[in-house]
Amino acid sequence: MSDARLRRVQKEIKDCAKDKTSNISIDMIDESPFHLIGAFPGPPDTPYEGGYYEVDIVIPDAYPFQPVKMKFITKVYHPNVSSASGAICLDILKDAWSPVLTLKSTLISLQSLLCEPVPNDPQDAEVAKHYLADRNSFNATAKHWAQAYAQAPAHKKKNEPGKVATDAEMAGLSEENVVGFTDMGFSREQVISILKKLNYRGNNVNPQSYNAVLEELLK
């Protein structure tokens, strides 16, 4: 089985290297064919466009009859990817895996996941809440992360210097809302943490949620 697994993985790496159209790459880590790095560009017309995303790949002993283990190395702001660990919620990495899938096709599925988040089955519940509460704000935050972590270019006007995203923007929060609480004497770090936790965005910014934020800050 080990020899068959090795031949299969080596063939997949070689086939991927020959394919110049998919823009998917697979490379070994420390010359090990069973620990790899996959990479692909962010899909066009998404907040991830222009970014370059790397994925850690571990080949299990029973591959291809067990799914590969994948997690993002590049930080991604996405409902189905953990902001902290890079863990991915995708059915083909679990019970929907099939031996006919390849490393390249699985990476293409990850690329497609960036196009079509599934917020009702999230890996990161806070990000999913942001996605559902305020799509424009979510897209802006995902773009900030793409620029900060995935080398995506900042889209700026000619002769206008690039604007660095604030910690509030990186958290998907309105600077105005953050300042409203820091002006009361609460620390910025505490305010941002609680506003993220309570999803204080979009239609969720109302008198009831304002009071809930204050209660959390005063604990």
C-alpha positions as CSV (number, residue, x, y, z in Angstrom):
1,M,0.0,0.0,0.0
2,S,2.8,2.4,0.9
3,D,4.5,1.9,-2.5
4,A,1.1,2.4,-4.3
5,R,0.6,5.6,-2.2
6,L,4.0,6.9,-3.1
7,R,3.6,6.2,-6.8
8,R,0.1,7.9,-6.8
9,V,1.4,11.0,-5.0
10,Q,4.5,11.3,-7.2
11,K,2.3,11.0,-10.3
12,E,-0.1,13.7,-9.0
13,I,2.8,16.1,-8.3
14,K,4.3,15.5,-11.7
15,D,0.9,15.9,-13.5
16,C,0.2,19.1,-11.7
17,A,3.7,20.5,-12.6
18,K,2.9,19.8,-16.3
19,D,-0.4,21.6,-16.2
20,K,0.3,25.2,-17.0
21,T,-3.4,26.3,-17.3
22,S,-4.8,25.7,-13.8
23,N,-2.2,27.9,-11.9
24,I,-2.3,25.2,-9.2
25,S,1.1,24.3,-7.7
26,I,2.2,21.4,-5.4
27,D,5.6,21.2,-3.8
28,M,7.2,18.9,-1.3
29,I,8.3,20.0,2.1
30,D,11.8,18.8,3.1
31,E,11.8,16.4,0.2
32,S,8.8,14.4,1.7
33,P,6.2,13.3,-0.8
34,F,3.7,13.0,2.0
35,H,4.0,16.5,3.4
36,L,3.3,19.1,0.7
37,I,2.4,22.7,0.1
38,G,-0.3,23.5,-2.4
39,A,-0.9,27.0,-3.8
40,F,-3.3,28.8,-6.0
41,P,-4.3,32.4,-6.9
42,G,-7.4,34.0,-5.4
43,P,-10.3,33.7,-7.8
44,P,-11.3,36.8,-9.9
45,D,-14.3,38.9,-9.0
46,T,-14.0,38.0,-5.3
47,P,-12.4,39.8,-2.3
48,Y,-9.5,37.3,-2.6
49,E,-8.6,38.3,-6.2
50,G,-4.9,39.2,-6.6
51,G,-3.9,37.1,-3.5
52,Y,-1.8,34.0,-3.5
53,Y,-3.0,31.2,-1.1
54,E,-0.8,28.4,0.3
55,V,-2.2,25.2,1.8
56,D,-0.5,22.7,4.0
57,I,-1.2,19.1,2.8
58,V,-0.6,15.9,4.7
59,I,-1.1,12.6,2.9
60,P,-2.5,9.9,5.2
61,D,-1.3,6.3,5.2
62,A,-4.4,5.0,3.5
63,Y,-4.5,7.6,0.7
64,P,-6.3,7.7,-1.6
65,F,-8.9,5.8,0.4
66,Q,-8.8,8.3,3.1
67,P,-9.0,12.1,2.5
68,V,-6.0,14.3,2.5
69,K,-5.6,16.7,5.4
70,M,-5.5,20.3,4.3
71,K,-5.4,23.6,6.1
72,F,-4.6,27.1,4.9
73,I,-1.2,28.5,5.7
74,T,-2.1,31.9,4.4
75,K,-4.6,33.7,6.6
76,V,-8.0,33.9,5.0
77,Y,-11.1,35.8,6.1
78,H,-13.8,33.3,5.1
79,P,-16.8,31.6,6.9
80,N,-15.5,28.1,6.1
81,V,-11.9,28.7,7.2
82,S,-10.7,29.2,10.7
83,S,-9.2,32.7,11.1
84,A,-6.9,31.3,13.9
85,S,-5.7,27.9,12.6
86,G,-6.5,27.8,8.9
87,A,-8.7,24.7,9.4
88,I,-11.2,24.2,6.6
89,C,-14.8,23.1,6.6
90,L,-15.3,21.3,3.2
91,D,-17.3,18.1,2.7
92,I,-14.7,16.5,0.4
93,L,-12.1,16.7,3.1
94,K,-14.4,14.6,5.3
95,D,-17.3,12.2,4.4
96,A,-17.7,13.2,0.8
97,W,-14.1,12.3,-0.1
98,S,-13.6,9.8,-3.0
99,P,-10.5,8.0,-4.2
100,V,-11.1,9.5,-7.7
101,L,-10.3,13.0,-6.3
102,T,-6.8,14.2,-6.7
103,L,-4.6,16.8,-4.9
104,K,-5.1,19.2,-7.7
105,S,-8.9,18.8,-7.9
106,T,-9.1,19.2,-4.2
107,L,-7.1,22.5,-4.3
108,I,-9.4,23.6,-7.1
109,S,-12.4,22.9,-4.8
110,L,-10.8,25.1,-2.2
111,Q,-10.4,27.8,-4.7
112,S,-14.1,27.5,-5.6
113,L,-14.9,27.6,-1.9
114,L,-13.5,31.1,-1.9
115,C,-16.0,32.0,-4.6
116,E,-19.0,30.5,-2.8
117,P,-18.9,30.6,1.0
118,V,-21.3,28.3,2.9
119,P,-22.1,30.5,6.0
120,N,-24.7,28.0,7.3
121,D,-22.0,25.4,7.8
122,P,-19.1,27.5,9.1
123,Q,-15.7,26.8,10.4
124,D,-15.4,30.3,11.8
125,A,-18.8,31.3,13.4
126,E,-17.8,35.0,13.9
127,V,-16.8,35.4,10.3
128,A,-20.0,33.7,9.2
129,K,-22.1,36.1,11.3
130,H,-20.3,39.0,9.6
131,Y,-20.9,37.6,6.2
132,L,-24.7,37.2,6.9
133,A,-25.0,40.6,8.7
134,D,-23.3,42.9,6.2
135,R,-21.9,41.5,2.9
136,N,-20.3,44.8,1.8
137,S,-18.4,45.1,5.1
138,F,-17.4,41.4,4.9
139,N,-16.0,41.9,1.4
140,A,-14.0,44.9,2.5
141,T,-12.5,43.0,5.4
142,A,-11.7,40.0,3.2
143,K,-9.9,42.4,0.8
144,H,-7.9,43.9,3.7
145,W,-6.8,40.4,4.7
146,A,-5.9,39.5,1.1
147,Q,-3.7,42.6,1.0
148,A,-2.2,42.0,4.4
149,Y,-1.6,38.3,4.3
150,A,-1.9,37.1,0.6
151,Q,0.1,39.7,-1.2
152,A,-2.9,41.1,-3.0
153,P,-2.3,44.6,-4.4
154,A,-4.0,47.5,-2.8
155,H,-6.4,49.1,-5.4
156,K,-5.6,52.8,-5.1
157,K,-6.1,55.7,-7.4
158,K,-3.2,57.1,-9.4
159,N,-0.8,59.1,-7.4
160,E,-2.6,58.3,-4.2
161,P,-0.6,56.4,-1.5
162,G,-2.0,53.0,-0.4
163,K,-4.1,53.2,2.8
164,V,-3.2,50.8,5.5
165,A,-6.2,49.1,7.1
166,T,-6.8,49.8,10.7
167,D,-7.3,47.1,13.4
168,A,-11.0,47.9,13.3
169,E,-11.2,47.4,9.5
170,M,-9.2,44.1,9.8
171,A,-11.9,43.0,12.2
172,G,-14.7,44.0,9.9
173,L,-15.9,46.8,12.2
174,S,-16.8,50.5,11.7
175,E,-14.1,52.8,13.0
176,E,-16.9,55.2,14.1
177,N,-18.5,52.4,16.2
178,V,-15.2,51.6,17.8
179,V,-14.4,55.2,18.6
180,G,-17.9,55.6,20.1
181,F,-16.9,53.2,22.9
182,T,-13.3,54.0,23.3
183,D,-14.3,57.7,23.9
184,M,-16.0,56.4,27.0
185,G,-12.7,55.2,28.3
186,F,-12.7,51.6,27.3
187,S,-9.5,50.2,25.7
188,R,-9.5,49.8,22.0
189,E,-8.5,46.1,22.1
190,Q,-11.3,45.3,24.5
191,V,-13.9,47.2,22.4
192,I,-12.9,45.5,19.2
193,S,-12.9,42.1,20.8
194,I,-16.5,42.6,22.2
195,L,-17.9,44.2,19.0
196,K,-16.6,41.1,17.0
197,K,-18.0,38.7,19.6
198,L,-21.5,40.4,19.5
199,N,-21.3,40.9,15.7
200,Y,-21.9,44.7,16.1
201,R,-22.2,45.3,12.3
202,G,-24.8,46.4,9.8
203,N,-28.4,45.9,10.9
204,N,-27.1,44.6,14.3
205,V,-26.1,48.2,15.2
206,N,-29.2,49.2,17.2
207,P,-30.1,50.4,20.7
208,Q,-30.6,46.9,22.0
209,S,-27.2,45.7,20.8
210,Y,-25.6,48.9,22.0
211,N,-26.8,48.2,25.5
212,A,-25.5,44.6,25.2
213,V,-22.0,45.9,24.2
214,L,-22.0,48.3,27.2
215,E,-23.0,45.4,29.5
216,E,-20.1,43.3,28.2
217,L,-17.6,46.2,28.5
218,L,-18.7,46.9,32.1
219,K,-18.2,43.3,33.3
